[in-house]
Amino acid sequence: MTLALLETFSLPFVQRGLLEILLLAIPCGIIGSWIVLRGLAFHSHAVGTATFPGLVLADGLGFAAALGAFGAAAAFTLLAILIGRSRRTGTDSVTALTLAACLAAGVILASDVFKSGANVDTLLFGSLLAIDTDNIRLAAAVAALALAASWLVGHHWLARGFDEGASRGLRSDSSFFNLALLTVVATTVVASLAAVGALLVSTLVVVPAATARLFASRLITLQIVSVLLVAAEGTFGLWLSVETNAPPGATIAVTSGVVFAVCLGLRALARNRRLRPLAIAAAILALTGIVTGCGSQSSGGDGPKVVATTTQVGNLVDEIGGGKVDLTTILKPNTDPHEYEPRPSDVTAVADAEVIFRSGGHLDDWTADLIADSGTDARVVDLSQDLPVRLYGDGEFDPHWWQDPVNVRFAAARITSVLDETNPEASGYYDGRLRRFSTQTVNLTERTKACIRRILADQRKIVTDHDAFAYFTNRFGIETVGTVIPALTTEAQPSAGDLAGLEETIRREKVKAIFPEESVSPALSEALARDTGATTRYSLYGDTLGPEGSDGETWLGSMKSNVNAVVAGMSGDSLTCFGKNDG
């Protein structure tokens, strides 16, 4: 056990995460105690949420994330103080409004203004795997600030919260001391964002202190126990995330919640023997439920260690490499690449890789962070470079190149060339598999063209979930008259005007089918279908392949499935191109 623990914390990215947690334990534990004692838990959560649009602005405009977060947190803090002076409006109302308004503003900025939807998950939930030197310096500075502030004005905070008479005697009722507390709360929240994100910040600044409060009655004891709990829960959660391959922020949050539940049960047990069986059962369930996880897996093949970023790229590498590569595909089937959050196994796989194949474009920009975190010296191959067919949408490169079989043949040839160079002894094996795959791809292309020609030209019109099929429609002579999400990313959100205009287009163009994607919620597509009379029976594989056993578990399978769906939708279910076992 000790050896496994030491091995886990020998990884550089884990060491950085551990240092971040240990530094954050000081301000989170100390200021968390004041948050709990002064009843500011809801406020601190709102501060974290309020930073979200600031983080998106920083990400979109290219300045420091901490600066954007501090600005948003400061604006909210000042607003809370001003509103708090009003007798008509409660601070809880302001907090609730902030939770909704800031989340909405952040989503709009990310999806519609900066097109940075791929980073939203990291902003909301953090990533201890991406901690850098600047994050560590910020945590250290805020730790020093929390210690100094608590030492210098802590007695004023205590008096203001619990003894109004003493507060006036000490002049602690001044708004300055309240502002000082809220400011330190805001800085502590901002410093915690890199680790757990805007939505999980309570994991560090509230829950451990609330747990300590169950047993500690003296302030100094409460603060010491809170600091120790943050450090212990964060360390254990980080270790567990590596062992189970779960997201670090979420794992720490679950750990923190479980510890609180167990302590609450123990407290009830100590007070009431009749609750003993229930408390024990709850503790057991909580502890057993914490040890599950998922993530990338290796094929275990005999050959060079290769990492592929997306399911499509992973399948192409598998088609060429077969049993002569040890392949790890980072994204799993039905996982939207725009919503990716790195897992510990992903960083480890990248660190050990000899070759990394990425899809390219903005689809898997997160590859750069993985490479930086792992310190790998692997060869990185961007398959989107030098493609025979390159399309653009909204002025930027359309990254969905695999929807055109011509591009896929080019990518397969490039994969083969790289594998030949990496493992020359197996070059004949790779070249043979390329010839077989290329033949299958050509056959699929020609058969699809012949099948689609059977549909009248004025009926070759479709509506899809988002702009992911331009390569497909361009290759096979189909017109996309509209998309439910008018963007290259699924993270964007359509406006009411967008949907109204699309409804009008569907009716005018007499579109028979709207095609939702397997990895995207069909709710909007189904709503449009109800209003227009179009069908949503046929779904497409867009940004990801399907799970094992599905029609879309391979690239070839996904293309055949998409062709069948599009042809059936355009023809009113009168045509099909490929059978179940049709090559």
Secondary structure by P-SEA (a helix, b strand, c coil): caaaaaaaaccaaaaaaaaaaaaaaaaaaaaaaaaaaacaaaaaaaaaaaaaaaaaaaaaacccaaaaaaaaaaaaaaaaaaaaacccccaaaaaaaaaaaaaaaaaaaaccccccccccccccccccccccaaaaaaaaaaaaaaaaaaaacaaaaaaacccaaaaaaaccccaaaaaaaaaaaaaaaaaaccccccccccccccaaaaaaaaccccaaaaaaaaaaaaaaaaaaaaaaaaaacccaaaaaaaaaaaaaaaaaaaaaaaccccaaaaaaaaaaaaaaaaccccccccccccccbbbbccaaaaaaaaaccccccbbbbccccccccccccccaaaaaaaaaccbbbbbccccccaaaaaaaaaccccccccccccccbbbbccccccccccccaaaaaaaaaaaaaaaaaacccaaaaaaaaaaaaaaaaaaaaaaaaaaaaacccccccccccccccaaaaaaccccccccccccccccccccaaaaaaaaaaaaaacccbbbbcccccaaaaaaaaaacccccccccccccccccccccccaaaaaaaaaaaaaaaaacccccccccccc
